[in-house]
Amino acid sequence: MGYPKSTLQLLVRGLKDETCSGKVLTFGRNGLDAGYKDLLKIFRLESKEPRPVPEAERIHDPLTQFGDSIHQDVFFKMLGYSEVHSVDYYANEKPTFTLDLNLPVPDSMESQYDLVSDSGTMEHCFNVKEVLFNTVRLVRAGGYVCITTPMSGFVNHGFYSFSPTLFFDFFGQNGFERMRLDILRDCGNNLRDAKRYDYDPATAEVMGDLFPKSLIFFLGRKKTPAVMRMPIQNYYRVQFGGEGSEGKKAAWKELIKSVFGTGFAYFLYRMSLKARRFMILHFRYERLM
């Protein structure tokens, strides 16, 4: 998922009155849908003075879904943090640590971070319970946890979408305070110009009627006895693990990137998604009783 401008702005707002320092751990090495000037504008809008980052340190990250975007480390250093680490299941995106968050993190990492930020990893992990436990283990007392994850409408983005009550109930019962939650409603532009709604547990039932509702109906037949195992999402097994028959398709995407550049390839990808969504929404459905 990465960091759209809307979530960057909310993180700056949430830490506006904090003197940020120390270490950050991000789940995944995330792209920022923003340039350095965009980040300066966000800090200005939220009336928070950014820590100056010398031009030589304003590095870019060519490995993100947003193309050659500003590196996540630049943003966190502007907030005031001095060191940024990352963790991922696959080594392709060059994280600091290659770990499976479905399992407990090493004891040596516990209580080591002043901010733990997950901007689109938890929903891809089968063992959500352990991911949440790891989040609490990793952050030190007095540190912050920031999570951005789907609530609804992200079909096949990951294994799960979540309800706001999960975060208030889990973190509230595990020693957290000063909790806030905002609901971002995508206005059809990849969470750019998103509408923000305050979440209040007391009015959750009313808010539930503001967003489209969908159900999943699944039917399957067990073929053979199986040893239970935690799955890795197929998309990542194909893209980073080299599994399956989708390798040709991935190679084709790489060819487009090499010919047209990552930025234009991403633009073509977004346009193709819009076209396919239009076809599905208006022509590929059945009305049931």
Secondary structure, 3 states (H helix, E strand, C coil): CCECHHHHHHHHHHCCCCCCCCEEEEECCCCECCCHHHHHHHHHHCCCCCCCCCHHHCCEEEEECCEEEECHHHHHHHHCCCEEEEEECCCCCCCCEECCCCCCCCHHHCCCEEEEEEECCHHHCCCHHHHHHHHHHHEEEEEEEEEECCCCCCCCCCCCCCCHHHHHHHHHCCCCCCCCCEEEECCCCCCCCCEEEECCHHHHHHHHCCCCCCCCCCCCCCCCCCCCCCCCCHHHHHHCCCCCCCHHHHHHHHHHHHHHCHHHHHHHHHHHHHHHHHHHHHHCCCCCC
